[in-house]
């Protein structure tokens, strides 16, 4: 089943500081994670797809525009596929969960933004499920 969903986080602030938490985010299937910090707001990372690998995106600093395309054919995807756009921002804690079957692209909206990416595949498994397309494949407003 191909799907995506947003997992809303919550935060709490008191005299000791601020706490962001995601009690509805089940991390049992996560195998690895990495963090992306673009060098500037003009850098676009697009398009990477996976047939089976799931990913979860969390912006803990700044904000990102994240674009999704449900791929119809991994060898020759249509350039006319519908693009879904999400904004992930540290000020509104949220995790975007994406099943396999999507191509993703993203761009920082604010300088010094950081995006954590969690995966249910090891690096070797991911490399064997990796499809890359040129940035021009799907036209979107970043």
C-alpha positions in Angstrom: 0.0 0.0 0.0 1.4 3.4 -1.0 0.7 6.2 1.4 1.9 9.2 3.3 0.8 10.8 6.5 1.7 13.5 8.9 2.4 12.7 12.6 1.7 15.8 14.6 4.1 16.5 17.4 3.4 18.4 20.6 5.5 20.7 22.7 5.7 21.9 26.3 7.5 24.9 27.7 8.2 25.8 31.2 11.0 27.6 33.2 13.5 24.8 32.3 13.0 25.3 28.5 11.1 23.7 25.6 10.3 20.0 24.9 9.1 18.7 21.6 7.7 15.2 21.6 6.1 12.7 19.3 4.3 10.1 21.3 2.4 8.8 18.2 5.6 8.2 16.2 6.4 4.5 16.4 10.1 4.1 15.7 10.1 0.3 16.0 10.9 -0.3 12.3 13.7 2.3 12.0 17.1 1.0 11.1 19.1 4.2 10.5 18.9 7.9 10.3 20.8 10.8 8.8 20.6 14.6 8.8 20.7 17.0 5.9 21.8 20.6 6.3 21.8 22.3 2.9 24.5 24.9 2.3 21.9 27.5 1.4 18.2 28.0 0.6 18.9 27.7 -3.2 19.9 24.0 -3.0 17.2 21.6 -4.2 17.6 17.9 -3.6 15.3 16.1 -6.1 14.2 13.5 -7.2 15.0 10.2 -5.3 12.5 7.4 -5.2 12.2 4.0 -3.5 9.8 1.1 -4.4 9.8 -0.4 -0.9 11.9 1.7 1.6 9.9 3.9 4.0 11.2 7.2 5.2 10.2 9.7 7.9 11.2 13.4 7.7 11.5 15.7 10.7 12.7 19.3 10.6 14.1 20.3 13.9 15.7 23.6 12.8 14.3 26.1 10.3 11.9 24.8 7.7 11.7 22.8 4.5 9.4 22.4 1.5 9.0 18.7 0.9 7.5 17.5 -2.4 6.2 14.0 -3.1 5.3 12.3 -6.4 3.6 8.8 -6.4 5.6 7.0 -9.1 3.6 5.2 -11.7 6.5 3.4 -13.4 9.9 3.4 -11.9 11.7 2.8 -15.1 9.9 5.5 -17.1 7.7 7.6 -14.8 5.2 10.0 -16.4 6.2 13.7 -16.3 2.5 14.5 -15.7 2.2 13.0 -12.2 0.6 15.1 -9.4 3.0 16.7 -6.9 2.1 17.0 -3.2 3.8 19.7 -1.2 4.3 19.8 2.5 6.1 22.4 4.7 7.9 21.0 7.7 9.0 23.6 10.2 10.7 23.4 13.6 8.1 25.8 15.1 5.3 23.3 14.3 6.8 19.8 15.2 5.7 17.2 12.7 7.0 14.0 11.1 6.1 13.2 7.5 5.9 9.4 7.0 6.3 8.2 3.4 5.8 4.6 2.3 7.7 3.2 -0.6 6.4 4.2 -4.0 7.2 7.9 -3.9 9.8 10.1 -5.3 10.9 12.9 -2.9 12.4 16.3 -3.3 13.1 19.1 -0.8 14.5 22.5 -0.3 15.3 24.5 2.8 13.1 27.6 3.2 15.2 29.2 5.9 19.0 29.4 6.2 20.7 26.9 8.5 17.8 24.5 8.4 18.2 20.8 9.3 16.2 17.9 8.2 16.4 14.5 9.9 15.6 11.5 7.7 14.8 8.1 9.3 14.7 4.8 7.2 13.5 1.3 7.7 16.3 0.0 5.3 20.0 -0.5 5.9 22.2 1.5 3.6 22.9 -1.5 1.4 19.2 -2.3 1.1 18.5 1.3 0.3 21.1 1.4 -2.5 19.3 -1.6 -4.1 16.0 0.2 -4.0 17.2 3.6 -5.2 15.8 5.4 -8.3 17.0 8.9 -9.3 15.4 11.3 -11.7 16.6 14.7 -12.9 15.2 17.8 -11.2 13.4 18.8 -14.4 11.4 15.5 -14.4 8.5 17.1 -12.5 7.8 20.8 -12.6 7.0 22.3 -9.2 7.2 25.6 -7.4 9.9 25.2 -4.7 
